[in-house]
């Protein structure tokens, strides 16, 4: 299992960068940081409210998969 301690510093750096560039959408920001050279318009142009909805949906799905009685 990966070390959970890596998550908080990563999220804090992402938050700092995003606060410095608040006009970026999350997907856009991640693509700019990753600089893969690949173009993914679905991620790049995904609005943050939609991303939040997707996050909530996946969290619910993963919780149910972990505990089918939910």
LUMROMI-827618 format. One record per residue: residue in one letter; x, y, z of N, C-alpha, C in turn. Coordinates in steps of 0.001 Angstrom, whole numbers, padded with zeros to 6 digits, always signed. Example, Ala and Ser with C-alpha at 12.3 -4.5 7.8 and 13.67 -1.06 7.14 Angstrom:
BEGIN
a+013190-005690+007800+012300-004500+007800+013200-003300+007800s+012850-002250+007080+013670-001060+007140+012900+000030+007870
END
This chain:
BEGIN
x+000839-001179+000000+000000+000000+000000+000885+001244+000000x+000468+002221-000743+001221+003478-000795+001048+004238+000515x+002056+005029+000837+002063+005821+002064+001016+006933+001981x+000067+006947+002903-000986+007965+002916-000434+009357+003211x+000733+009430+003816+001328+010727+004178+001654+011566+002945x+001726+010966+001789+002045+011710+000558+000883+012579+000100x-000326+012254+000525-001529+012897-000010-001658+014349+000440x-001544+014604+001722-001759+015959+002237-000810+016983+001613x+000517+016724+001541+001392+017719+000908+001055+017948-000570x+000639+016898-001253+000262+017023-002665-000968+017908-002809x-001976+017673-001989-003209+018459-002037-002923+019910-001656x-002058+020123-000679-001718+021490-000261-001005+022250-001383x-000100+021591-002085+000578+022240-003218-000403+022542-004338x-001290+021600-004608-002309+021811-005629-003203+022988-005245x-003595+023049-003980-004420+024160-003508-003687+025497-003679x-002426+025522-003303-001634+026754-003424-001555+027204-004884x-001271+026280-005779-001173+026605-007203-002515+027088-007742x-003588+026415-007360-004912+026769-007854-005344+028135-007333x-005043+028429-006067-005368+029749-005529-004597+030855-006250x-003390+030544-006700-002598+031502-007474-003141+031681-008890x-003873+030678-009391-004423+030693-010752-005892+030259-010714x-006767+031042-010087-008148+030614-009858-009017+030500-011111x-008555+031030-012238-009355+030923-013457-009209+029565-014132x-008229+028751-013692-008071+027410-014246-009163+026503-013679x-009664+025618-014515-010506+024525-014040-009568+023447-013495x-010075+022566-012632-009209+021541-012043-008558+020667-013112x-009342+020192-014063-008780+019354-015123-007723+020090-015921x-007979+021346-016207-007021+022182-016931-005734+022323-016124x-005872+022596-014832-004713+022755-013969-003870+021481-013922x-004533+020346-013784-003810+019071-013732-003074+018789-015040x-003697+019121-016158-003036+018895-017442-001841+019825-017622x-001963+021058-017155-000851+022003-017239+000312+021511-016381x+000019+021010-015193+001062+020510-014298+001725+019270-014892x+000932+018340-015410+001470+017077-015922+002295+017251-017191x+001944+018230-018017+002650+018493-019283+002985+017213-020045x+001963+016375-020281+002178+015110-020975+002339+015283-022479x+001907+016429-022997+001950+016643-024438+000737+016053-025132x-000099+015355-024377-001319+014787-024931-002453+015775-024737x-003417+015745-025650-004567+016635-025537-005780+015808-025138x-006400+016181-024041-007605+015508-023580-008673+016572-023343x-009410+016931-024368-010388+018009-024221-011472+017704-023192x-011824+016425-023001-012851+016096-022013-012403+016490-020612x-011150+016283-020291-010623+016679-018983-010323+018172-018949x-009693+018686-019974-009266+020087-020006-010453+021038-019865x-011563+020734-020534-012716+021632-020547-013808+021238-019559x-013575+020220-018756-014563+019783-017780-014752+020852-016710x-015974+021345-016576-016257+022393-015603-016171+021823-014193x-015776+022663-013252-015547+022208-011887-016805+021669-011214x-017964+022239-011501-019185+021718-010891-019470+020302-011370x-019178+020040-012623-019335+018674-013165-018301+017745-012566x-017068+018218-012416-016010+017414-011801-016405+017044-010371x-016948+018006-009636-017386+017737-008269-018476+016668-008248x-019399+016765-009173-020446+015749-009274-019879+014374-009563x-018904+014309-010458-018259+013039-010784-017505+012476-009575x-016827+013349-008848-016125+012907-007642-017102+012305-006637x-018215+012986-006427-019215+012492-005487-019792+011152-005933x-020060+011019-007226-020582+009756-007766-019591+008620-007560x-018315+008875-007874-017300+007821-007736-017079+007450-006276x-017111+008443-005396-016957+008154-003969-018083+007235-003490x-019294+007506-003932-020436+006674-003561-020287+005262-004119x-019869+005154-005375-019677+003841-005997-018600+003042-005273x-017490+003703-004949-016391+003012-004269-016791+002599-002857x-017558+003437-002181-018027+003084-000842-018938+001862-000889x-019822+001819-001887-020715+000675-002033-019942-000588-002395x-018910-000441-003215-018104-001594-003603-017335-002138-002390x-016926-001260-001526-016189-001641-000323-017128-002253+000706x-018354-001747+000762-019336-002205+001740-020689-002339+001051x-020973-003488+000455-022199-003660-000340-023487-003476+000435x-023463-003424+001744-024684-003248+002526-025136-001807+002605x-024330-000851+002055-024717+000569+002098-025878+000851+001168
END
